[in-house]
Amino acid sequence: MRRTVFNEDHEAFRETIRAFIEAEVVPVYDEWFAAGQAPRDFYYKLGELGIFGISVPEEFGGAGMETHKFEAVLYEETSRAGVMFGGSGVHVLLALPYLKMLATDEQKKRFLPKFVTGEEMWAIAMTEPGTGSDLAGMKTTAKLSEDGSHYVLNGAKTFITGGVHADKVIVCARTAPPTAEDRRHGISLFCVDTKSEGYSVGRKLDKLGLKVSDTAELAFVDVKVPVEDLLGEENKGFYYLGHNLASERWGIAYGAYAQAAAAVRFAKQYVQERTVFGKPVAHFQNTKFELAACQAEVDAAQAVADRALEALDAGELTPAEAASAKLFCTEVAHRVIDRCLQLHGGYGYMNEYPIARLYADNRVNRIYGGTSEIMKTIIAKDMGL
């Protein structure tokens, strides 16, 4: 079916990204995989390419284009090549919306130019040990000093993608206790410099997948955060987090669809080249039927992902619609990637094959950004159930 979501500019960007991946990423990707992260200087290259500034206003060094379609192209092209751009997705998809929505003019002047160039990489720290999806249960605190000049941050965060290389982190912390009427009250957001005294990066977590995306534990011991680095209004952090969840969940949905499409591509190529019993694996009816079924699911996921993309760009993607897109696309990707790995036989279990890495990478899609169970709860509530 003909797609209408992308125009000539997006396709030109696709060609640029595909060439960049082939030249700068594919030759060294195995080294990154073994190291468990992309090198820090890679992010400078992404900055030079303009990836970080697409939707940043021109006055701060960006291109000023209010669209997620270039991000969608990135999802498709990185998945197609079986690679990742480290923790850069968090930098753009998660951190940037908060800076654009909440930062004061003074903060934007300080933060955004270096954001665009990759001089300062950003992460966001929400999850804590023991809280998971229950963000209202966070224990990290930020107490205002007696002279009112700074907050004192204490606590710990975990599962922080991009946490190893981050120069700045948006940290969610309690500035007031929850109330009897609203346990979400009292959470605030802070822009924290990772060079601050008392700030430390703990373990670089050893994940099942997403090996090239560094994920870490963070700790804060009496970290002083200047009052001018409060992001938005005090005690309204939970509202802000909820406001940006739709775009985050769209990103996971679109990434999952792109992974599923890549899995079909990898499997098709493999079965055409692999010979068993004197014939290509693609010759057998079971192979044809499996790939045909997978392609049908990918087509459906693409339609859902594209529709959600158009709604997001129009500012019309509701929380329930984002949850539905995430639930559907991640479940499709789970089924498709599993079936495509099966067509690889024993080689599908080897990390030297992209399908194996894709299988491991994909699993977290049904967990982060809200589990599939949380997505079902949101959808059911929207249905009046």
Secondary structure as GFF3:
##gff-version 3
##sequence-region A 1 385
A	DSSP	alpha_helix	8	20	.	.	.	ID=ss1
A	DSSP	pi_helix	21	25	.	.	.	ID=ss2
A	DSSP	three_ten_helix	26	28	.	.	.	ID=ss3
A	DSSP	alpha_helix	29	35	.	.	.	ID=ss4
A	DSSP	alpha_helix	40	49	.	.	.	ID=ss5
A	DSSP	three_ten_helix	51	53	.	.	.	ID=ss6
A	DSSP	three_ten_helix	58	60	.	.	.	ID=ss7
A	DSSP	alpha_helix	69	81	.	.	.	ID=ss8
A	DSSP	alpha_helix	88	89	.	.	.	ID=ss9
A	DSSP	pi_helix	90	95	.	.	.	ID=ss10
A	DSSP	alpha_helix	96	102	.	.	.	ID=ss11
A	DSSP	alpha_helix	105	117	.	.	.	ID=ss12
A	DSSP	beta_strand	122	125	.	.	.	ID=ss13
A	DSSP	three_ten_helix	135	137	.	.	.	ID=ss14
A	DSSP	beta_strand	141	144	.	.	.	ID=ss15
A	DSSP	beta_strand	150	161	.	.	.	ID=ss16
A	DSSP	beta_strand	168	174	.	.	.	ID=ss17
A	DSSP	beta_strand	187	193	.	.	.	ID=ss18
A	DSSP	beta_strand	199	204	.	.	.	ID=ss19
A	DSSP	beta_strand	215	226	.	.	.	ID=ss20
A	DSSP	three_ten_helix	227	229	.	.	.	ID=ss21
A	DSSP	beta_strand	230	231	.	.	.	ID=ss22
A	DSSP	alpha_helix	237	273	.	.	.	ID=ss23
A	DSSP	beta_strand	275	276	.	.	.	ID=ss24
A	DSSP	beta_strand	279	280	.	.	.	ID=ss25
A	DSSP	three_ten_helix	281	283	.	.	.	ID=ss26
A	DSSP	alpha_helix	285	313	.	.	.	ID=ss27
A	DSSP	alpha_helix	319	343	.	.	.	ID=ss28
A	DSSP	three_ten_helix	345	349	.	.	.	ID=ss29
A	DSSP	alpha_helix	354	362	.	.	.	ID=ss30
A	DSSP	three_ten_helix	363	366	.	.	.	ID=ss31
A	DSSP	alpha_helix	372	382	.	.	.	ID=ss32
###
